[in-house]
Amino acid sequence: MEEDLAELLKEIDNEEKTLQFKQFTNLTAYELGIKLVEAAIEKKLSVTIDICRGEQQLFHYALPGTTKDNDEWIKRKNRIVNRFYHSSYYMRIYYKLLNTTIQEKSYLDPSEYAAYGGAFPIHVQNVGVIGTITVSGLPQKEDHKFVVDVLKLFLV
């Protein structure tokens, strides 16, 4: 089990290192947001999609079947990325490998921080992490995979 988690952590780390932007503008956020919405509609997913640069929300769309709870999950997942500069799923697996939770190890309030998959760092080459791309509405592994799959197509 631990080897599987270690391998998964390496895979997520590789995604974060390879799925980086040359630049990121408000227009980039809009174009990526539309791609995410189109992919969700095509797959008939009930998700909320959010893109932020720092604390500024640049794109937000809630598909039918989502609720205000999805917005709250997004805020909590985003705080993880903004604090640790890794995806929320990476942090979930990292602490699971340590046999603890982010709340126990880092003393973070679970009502403010959620280390569950779905928030991915916007990493600009030669700059660093500047924001978040987040999806909420699916099981955490699927939230993460959805963002990664669309990013792979978008960054080609």
TITORPA-756002 format. One line per 10 residues: number of its first residue (from 1); their letters; for each residue x, y, z of N, C-alpha, C, O. Coordinates in Angstrom, 2 decimals, decimal comma. Layout:
<rs>
NUM) a) X Y Z X Y Z X Y Z X Y Z | ...
</rs>
This chain:
<rs>
1) meedlaellk) 0,83 -1,19 0,00 0,00 0,00 0,00 0,87 1,26 0,00 0,64 2,18 -0,78 | 1,90 1,29 0,89 2,76 2,47 0,97 3,51 2,69 -0,33 3,69 3,84 -0,75 | 3,94 1,60 -0,97 4,64 1,75 -2,25 3,71 2,36 -3,29 4,13 3,19 -4,09 | 2,45 1,94 -3,28 1,48 2,52 -4,20 1,32 4,01 -3,95 1,27 4,80 -4,89 | 1,24 4,40 -2,68 1,11 5,81 -2,34 2,37 6,59 -2,72 2,28 7,72 -3,22 | 3,52 5,99 -2,50 4,78 6,65 -2,87 4,84 6,86 -4,38 5,27 7,91 -4,86 | 4,41 5,86 -5,11 4,40 5,96 -6,58 3,39 7,02 -7,03 3,67 7,79 -7,95 | 2,23 7,05 -6,40 1,22 8,04 -6,72 1,74 9,45 -6,43 1,51 10,38 -7,21 | 2,44 9,62 -5,32 3,00 10,92 -4,97 4,01 11,37 -6,03 4,02 12,54 -6,41 | 4,84 10,46 -6,49 5,81 10,78 -7,56 5,09 11,20 -8,83 5,50 12,14 -9,51
11) eidneektlq) 4,01 10,50 -9,16 3,22 10,81 -10,36 2,61 12,22 -10,26 2,66 12,98 -11,22 | 2,06 12,54 -9,12 1,45 13,86 -8,92 2,54 14,94 -8,98 2,34 15,99 -9,59 | 3,67 14,68 -8,36 4,79 15,63 -8,38 5,24 15,87 -9,82 5,52 17,01 -10,20 | 5,30 14,82 -10,61 5,68 14,95 -12,02 4,66 15,79 -12,79 5,03 16,62 -13,62 | 3,37 15,58 -12,51 2,33 16,40 -13,15 2,54 17,88 -12,83 2,46 18,73 -13,71 | 2,82 18,16 -11,57 3,02 19,55 -11,15 4,25 20,17 -11,82 4,25 21,35 -12,15 | 5,29 19,37 -12,01 6,51 19,89 -12,63 6,37 20,07 -14,14 7,02 20,95 -14,72 | 5,55 19,26 -14,77 5,43 19,34 -16,24 4,27 20,22 -16,71 4,35 20,79 -17,80 | 3,23 20,33 -15,93 2,06 21,12 -16,34 2,20 22,57 -15,86 1,51 23,02 -14,94 | 3,11 23,27 -16,52 3,40 24,65 -16,16 3,13 25,57 -17,34 3,19 25,16 -18,50
21) fkqftnltay) 2,84 26,80 -17,02 2,52 27,81 -18,03 3,75 28,66 -18,33 4,58 28,90 -17,46 | 3,86 29,10 -19,59 4,92 30,06 -19,96 4,54 31,44 -19,43 5,39 32,20 -18,98 | 3,25 31,74 -19,48 2,70 32,97 -18,91 1,25 32,69 -18,55 0,65 31,72 -19,03 | 0,69 33,53 -17,70 -0,70 33,33 -17,29 -1,36 34,69 -17,13 -0,95 35,49 -16,28 | -2,37 34,95 -17,94 -3,09 36,22 -17,91 -4,56 35,97 -17,59 -4,99 34,83 -17,46 | -5,31 37,04 -17,46 -6,75 36,91 -17,25 -7,39 36,18 -18,43 -8,31 35,38 -18,25 | -6,90 36,46 -19,64 -7,42 35,77 -20,83 -7,10 34,28 -20,77 -7,93 33,46 -21,16 | -5,92 33,93 -20,29 -5,57 32,51 -20,12 -6,57 31,83 -19,19 -7,04 30,73 -19,47 | -6,90 32,51 -18,09 -7,86 31,96 -17,12 -9,21 31,73 -17,78 -9,85 30,69 -17,58 | -9,65 32,69 -18,57 -10,94 32,57 -19,27 -10,91 31,40 -20,26 -11,83 30,58 -20,27
31) elgiklveaa) -9,88 31,33 -21,08 -9,79 30,27 -22,09 -9,71 28,89 -21,44 -10,36 27,95 -21,89 | -8,92 28,76 -20,39 -8,82 27,49 -19,67 -10,14 27,16 -18,99 -10,60 26,02 -19,02 | -10,76 28,16 -18,38 -12,06 27,95 -17,73 -13,10 27,42 -18,70 -13,85 26,50 -18,37 | -13,15 28,00 -19,90 -14,10 27,55 -20,92 -13,80 26,10 -21,33 -14,73 25,31 -21,51 | -12,52 25,75 -21,47 -12,15 24,36 -21,81 -12,61 23,40 -20,71 -13,12 22,31 -21,00 | -12,44 23,80 -19,47 -12,88 22,96 -18,36 -14,39 22,79 -18,36 -14,90 21,69 -18,16 | -15,11 23,89 -18,59 -16,58 23,83 -18,64 -17,02 22,93 -19,79 -17,89 22,08 -19,61 | -16,45 23,11 -20,97 -16,82 22,29 -22,13 -16,56 20,81 -21,87 -17,39 19,97 -22,21 | -15,42 20,50 -21,26 -15,10 19,10 -20,95 -16,09 18,53 -19,94 -16,51 17,38 -20,06 | -16,47 19,33 -18,95 -17,44 18,87 -17,94 -18,81 18,63 -18,56 -19,47 17,64 -18,25
41) iekklsvtid) -19,22 19,53 -19,45 -20,51 19,36 -20,13 -20,48 18,10 -21,00 -21,43 17,32 -21,00 | -19,40 17,92 -21,73 -19,26 16,75 -22,61 -19,34 15,45 -21,80 -19,92 14,47 -22,26 | -18,75 15,45 -20,61 -18,75 14,25 -19,76 -19,96 14,18 -18,83 -20,10 13,24 -18,05 | -20,85 15,20 -18,93 -22,05 15,26 -18,10 -21,72 15,25 -16,61 -22,31 14,50 -15,83 | -20,76 16,09 -16,22 -20,33 16,18 -14,84 -21,00 17,35 -14,13 -21,20 18,42 -14,72 | -21,34 17,15 -12,88 -21,84 18,24 -12,04 -20,68 18,72 -11,18 -20,43 18,18 -10,10 | -19,98 19,73 -11,67 -18,82 20,26 -10,96 -18,87 21,78 -10,94 -19,51 22,42 -11,77 | -18,17 22,34 -9,98 -17,91 23,77 -9,95 -16,44 23,96 -10,29 -15,58 23,23 -9,80 | -16,16 24,94 -11,14 -14,82 25,19 -11,65 -14,40 26,59 -11,21 -15,18 27,54 -11,29 | -13,17 26,71 -10,74 -12,69 27,97 -10,20 -11,22 28,17 -10,58 -10,41 27,25 -10,48
51) icrgeqqlfh) -10,89 29,37 -11,02 -9,50 29,71 -11,34 -9,18 31,05 -10,66 -9,88 32,04 -10,85 | -8,10 31,05 -9,86 -7,69 32,25 -9,14 -6,22 32,54 -9,40 -5,40 31,64 -9,54 | -5,91 33,82 -9,45 -4,51 34,27 -9,40 -4,36 34,92 -8,03 -4,94 35,97 -7,77 | -3,58 34,28 -7,17 -3,52 34,75 -5,79 -4,90 34,67 -5,18 -5,55 33,62 -5,23 | -5,35 35,75 -4,61 -6,68 35,79 -3,99 -7,75 36,30 -4,96 -8,93 36,35 -4,61 | -7,34 36,68 -6,17 -8,32 37,21 -7,13 -8,93 36,08 -7,96 -8,23 35,35 -8,65 | -10,23 35,96 -7,87 -10,96 34,97 -8,65 -11,12 35,50 -10,08 -11,73 36,54 -10,31 | -10,55 34,75 -11,04 -10,59 35,16 -12,44 -11,68 34,44 -13,22 -12,17 34,96 -14,23 | -12,07 33,25 -12,76 -13,08 32,46 -13,47 -13,78 31,58 -12,45 -13,15 30,99 -11,58 | -15,10 31,50 -12,57 -15,88 30,63 -11,69 -17,15 30,24 -12,42 -17,86 31,09 -12,95
61) yalpgttkdn) -17,43 28,93 -12,45 -18,64 28,46 -13,10 -19,14 27,23 -12,37 -18,39 26,29 -12,12 | -20,42 27,23 -12,05 -21,05 26,10 -11,38 -22,03 25,45 -12,34 -23,00 26,08 -12,77 | -21,78 24,20 -12,68 -22,67 23,46 -13,55 -23,90 22,99 -12,78 -23,86 22,92 -11,55 | -24,98 22,68 -13,48 -26,19 22,20 -12,81 -25,87 20,98 -11,93 -25,07 20,12 -12,29 | -26,50 20,95 -10,78 -26,31 19,85 -9,85 -25,31 20,16 -8,74 -25,12 19,36 -7,83 | -24,66 21,33 -8,82 -23,72 21,72 -7,78 -24,43 22,62 -6,77 -25,54 23,10 -7,01 | -23,77 22,84 -5,63 -24,37 23,67 -4,57 -23,32 24,61 -4,00 -22,16 24,59 -4,41 | -23,73 25,43 -3,08 -22,82 26,34 -2,36 -21,72 25,55 -1,65 -20,62 26,07 -1,46 | -22,01 24,32 -1,27 -20,99 23,49 -0,63 -19,76 23,32 -1,52 -18,63 23,30 -1,03 | -19,97 23,21 -2,83 -18,84 23,09 -3,75 -17,95 24,34 -3,69 -16,73 24,23 -3,76
71) dewikrknri) -18,56 25,50 -3,56 -17,80 26,75 -3,44 -16,94 26,73 -2,17 -15,79 27,18 -2,18 | -17,50 26,21 -1,09 -16,76 26,15 0,17 -15,60 25,16 0,09 -14,52 25,42 0,62 | -15,83 24,01 -0,57 -14,75 23,05 -0,77 -13,62 23,68 -1,58 -12,44 23,48 -1,27 | -13,97 24,45 -2,60 -12,96 25,11 -3,43 -12,11 26,05 -2,59 -10,88 26,04 -2,70 | -12,73 26,85 -1,75 -11,97 27,78 -0,90 -11,00 27,02 0,00 -9,85 27,43 0,16 | -11,47 25,93 0,59 -10,64 25,15 1,52 -9,49 24,44 0,79 -8,38 24,37 1,31 | -9,76 23,92 -0,41 -8,70 23,27 -1,19 -7,68 24,30 -1,67 -6,48 24,03 -1,67 | -8,16 25,47 -2,09 -7,26 26,53 -2,57 -6,28 26,96 -1,48 -5,12 27,25 -1,76 | -6,76 27,01 -0,24 -5,87 27,41 0,86 -4,71 26,44 1,00 -3,60 26,85 1,37 | -4,94 25,18 0,72 -3,86 24,18 0,78 -2,80 24,51 -0,28 -1,61 24,57 0,04
81) vnrfyhssyy) -3,22 24,74 -1,51 -2,27 25,05 -2,59 -1,52 26,34 -2,28 -0,30 26,41 -2,45 | -2,23 27,35 -1,83 -1,60 28,64 -1,55 -0,63 28,59 -0,38 0,28 29,42 -0,28 | -0,81 27,62 0,50 0,09 27,49 1,66 1,30 26,60 1,36 2,41 26,90 1,80 | 1,08 25,51 0,59 2,14 24,52 0,40 2,72 24,48 -1,03 3,71 23,80 -1,27 | 2,11 25,21 -1,96 2,56 25,27 -3,36 2,57 23,90 -4,04 3,36 23,65 -4,95 | 1,69 23,03 -3,59 1,46 21,72 -4,20 -0,04 21,56 -4,34 -0,82 22,25 -3,69 | -0,43 20,63 -5,21 -1,86 20,36 -5,36 -2,43 19,82 -4,06 -1,72 19,25 -3,24 | -3,72 20,02 -3,88 -4,38 19,54 -2,67 -4,33 18,01 -2,60 -4,28 17,44 -1,51 | -4,34 17,35 -3,76 -4,26 15,88 -3,79 -2,84 15,42 -3,40 -2,69 14,42 -2,69 | -1,83 16,13 -3,86 -0,45 15,81 -3,47 -0,33 15,86 -1,94 0,23 14,95 -1,32
91) mriyykllnt) -0,87 16,91 -1,34 -0,76 17,06 0,11 -1,54 15,98 0,84 -1,12 15,51 1,89 | -2,67 15,58 0,28 -3,46 14,49 0,88 -2,64 13,20 0,92 -2,56 12,54 1,96 | -2,03 12,85 -0,21 -1,24 11,62 -0,32 0,04 11,72 0,53 0,43 10,75 1,18 | 0,66 12,88 0,52 1,89 13,11 1,30 1,65 12,80 2,78 2,42 12,07 3,40 | 0,58 13,36 3,33 0,31 13,13 4,75 -0,19 11,72 5,02 0,04 11,17 6,10 | -0,86 11,14 4,06 -1,29 9,74 4,21 -0,06 8,83 4,28 -0,04 7,87 5,06 | 0,96 9,13 3,48 2,22 8,37 3,53 2,90 8,50 4,90 3,55 7,56 5,36 | 2,74 9,64 5,52 3,32 9,87 6,85 2,44 9,28 7,96 2,78 9,36 9,15 | 1,33 8,68 7,57 0,40 8,07 8,52 -0,22 9,09 9,47 -0,42 8,82 10,65 | -0,52 10,26 8,92 -1,14 11,32 9,71 -2,04 12,13 8,79 -2,28 11,75 7,64
101) tiqeksyldp) -2,54 13,24 9,28 -3,34 14,14 8,45 -2,70 15,52 8,49 -1,89 15,82 9,36 | -3,08 16,35 7,56 -2,56 17,71 7,51 -3,00 18,49 8,75 -2,28 19,38 9,21 | -4,18 18,18 9,27 -4,67 18,86 10,47 -3,82 18,49 11,69 -3,47 19,35 12,49 | -3,49 17,20 11,81 -2,69 16,76 12,95 -1,26 17,28 12,87 -0,70 17,73 13,88 | -0,67 17,22 11,70 0,75 17,57 11,54 0,98 19,08 11,46 1,96 19,58 12,01 | 0,11 19,79 10,79 0,32 21,23 10,58 -0,61 22,11 11,41 -0,56 23,33 11,32 | -1,46 21,48 12,21 -2,38 22,21 13,09 -3,29 23,16 12,32 -3,54 24,28 12,76 | -3,78 22,70 11,17 -4,67 23,52 10,35 -6,12 23,20 10,65 -6,50 22,04 10,82 | -6,93 24,23 10,71 -8,36 24,10 10,99 -9,05 23,45 9,79 -9,00 24,01 8,69 | -9,68 22,28 9,97 -10,34 21,60 8,85 -11,51 22,38 8,25 -11,94 22,09 7,13
111) seyaayggaf) -12,02 23,36 8,98 -13,09 24,18 8,40 -12,51 25,24 7,44 -13,25 25,87 6,70 | -11,19 25,41 7,47 -10,51 26,39 6,61 -9,62 25,73 5,55 -9,39 26,32 4,50 | -9,12 24,52 5,82 -8,18 23,83 4,93 -8,67 22,42 4,64 -9,02 21,67 5,56 | -8,68 22,05 3,36 -9,10 20,70 2,97 -8,07 20,08 2,03 -7,97 20,48 0,87 | -7,33 19,11 2,53 -6,36 18,40 1,70 -7,06 17,25 1,00 -6,84 16,08 1,31 | -7,90 17,60 0,04 -8,62 16,65 -0,80 -8,37 17,05 -2,24 -8,24 18,24 -2,54 | -8,31 16,09 -3,13 -7,98 16,37 -4,52 -8,92 17,34 -5,20 -10,11 17,40 -4,90 | -8,36 18,11 -6,14 -9,17 19,01 -6,94 -8,58 20,39 -7,15 -8,96 21,07 -8,10 | -7,66 20,82 -6,28 -7,01 22,13 -6,47 -5,60 21,89 -6,99 -4,82 21,14 -6,38 | -5,28 22,52 -8,11 -3,99 22,32 -8,77 -3,28 23,67 -8,88 -3,92 24,67 -9,21
121) pihvqnvgvi) -1,97 23,71 -8,61 -1,27 24,99 -8,68 -1,09 25,50 -10,11 -0,80 24,73 -11,03 | -1,27 26,80 -10,28 -0,90 27,46 -11,54 0,55 27,85 -11,36 0,88 28,78 -10,62 | 1,41 27,12 -12,05 2,85 27,35 -11,94 3,32 27,99 -13,24 3,18 27,40 -14,31 | 3,87 29,19 -13,14 4,42 29,88 -14,30 5,93 29,65 -14,30 6,61 29,90 -13,29 | 6,46 29,18 -15,42 7,89 28,90 -15,54 8,71 30,13 -15,17 8,38 31,25 -15,57 | 9,77 29,92 -14,41 10,69 30,96 -13,97 10,05 31,99 -13,05 10,64 33,03 -12,76 | 8,82 31,71 -12,58 8,14 32,62 -11,65 7,76 31,86 -10,38 8,13 32,26 -9,28 | 7,03 30,75 -10,54 6,56 29,96 -9,41 5,05 29,84 -9,40 4,40 30,14 -10,40 | 4,51 29,41 -8,30 3,07 29,20 -8,17 2,41 30,56 -7,95 2,75 31,30 -7,03 | 1,44 30,87 -8,83 0,77 32,18 -8,75 -0,73 32,06 -8,50 -1,40 33,07 -8,31
131) gtitvsglpq) -1,26 30,83 -8,48 -2,69 30,69 -8,30 -3,14 29,25 -8,30 -2,35 28,32 -8,11 | -4,45 29,08 -8,52 -5,07 27,76 -8,42 -6,10 27,53 -9,53 -6,77 28,44 -9,99 | -6,18 26,27 -9,94 -7,24 25,78 -10,82 -7,93 24,70 -10,00 -7,30 23,72 -9,61 | -9,21 24,87 -9,74 -9,87 23,96 -8,80 -11,20 23,47 -9,33 -11,97 24,21 -9,95 | -11,46 22,20 -9,06 -12,73 21,57 -9,41 -13,27 20,90 -8,15 -12,52 20,30 -7,38 | -14,58 21,00 -7,97 -15,24 20,34 -6,85 -16,55 19,73 -7,35 -17,30 20,36 -8,09 | -16,80 18,50 -6,92 -18,07 17,86 -7,26 -17,94 16,37 -7,49 -18,94 15,64 -7,47 | -16,71 15,90 -7,71 -16,45 14,49 -7,95 -15,67 13,93 -6,76 -15,23 14,70 -5,90 | -15,49 12,61 -6,69 -14,56 12,09 -5,68 -13,18 12,73 -5,91 -12,82 13,06 -7,04 | -12,41 12,91 -4,83 -11,19 13,71 -4,90 -10,20 13,29 -5,98 -9,60 14,14 -6,63
141) kedhkfvvdv) -10,02 11,99 -6,19 -9,08 11,53 -7,22 -9,58 11,95 -8,61 -8,78 12,31 -9,47 | -10,89 11,89 -8,81 -11,47 12,28 -10,10 -11,44 13,79 -10,31 -11,21 14,24 -11,44 | -11,65 14,57 -9,25 -11,49 16,03 -9,36 -10,09 16,35 -9,85 -9,91 17,14 -10,79 | -9,10 15,74 -9,22 -7,70 15,97 -9,59 -7,44 15,55 -11,04 -6,86 16,31 -11,82 | -7,87 14,36 -11,38 -7,63 13,82 -12,73 -8,30 14,69 -13,80 -7,73 14,89 -14,87 | -9,48 15,18 -13,52 -10,18 16,03 -14,47 -9,37 17,29 -14,78 -9,19 17,65 -15,94 | -8,87 17,96 -13,74 -8,06 19,16 -13,94 -6,81 18,81 -14,74 -6,48 19,50 -15,71 | -6,12 17,76 -14,35 -4,87 17,36 -15,01 -5,12 17,01 -16,48 -4,36 17,43 -17,35 | -6,16 16,24 -16,76 -6,45 15,84 -18,14 -6,72 17,05 -19,03 -6,24 17,10 -20,17 | -7,47 18,02 -18,54 -7,77 19,21 -19,34 -6,51 20,06 -19,49 -6,25 20,61 -20,56
151) lklflv) -5,72 20,17 -18,43 -4,47 20,94 -18,51 -3,51 20,34 -19,55 -2,86 21,07 -20,29 | -3,43 19,03 -19,60 -2,56 18,37 -20,59 -2,94 18,76 -22,01 -2,07 19,00 -22,85 | -4,22 18,83 -22,28 -4,69 19,23 -23,61 -4,49 20,73 -23,84 -4,12 21,15 -24,93 | -4,73 21,52 -22,81 -4,65 22,98 -22,93 -3,21 23,46 -23,14 -2,97 24,41 -23,89 | -2,26 22,81 -22,50 -0,88 23,27 -22,55 -0,08 22,73 -23,73 1,11 23,01 -23,86 | -0,71 21,95 -24,59 -0,02 21,39 -25,77 0,35 22,49 -26,73 0,93 22,23 -27,78
</rs>
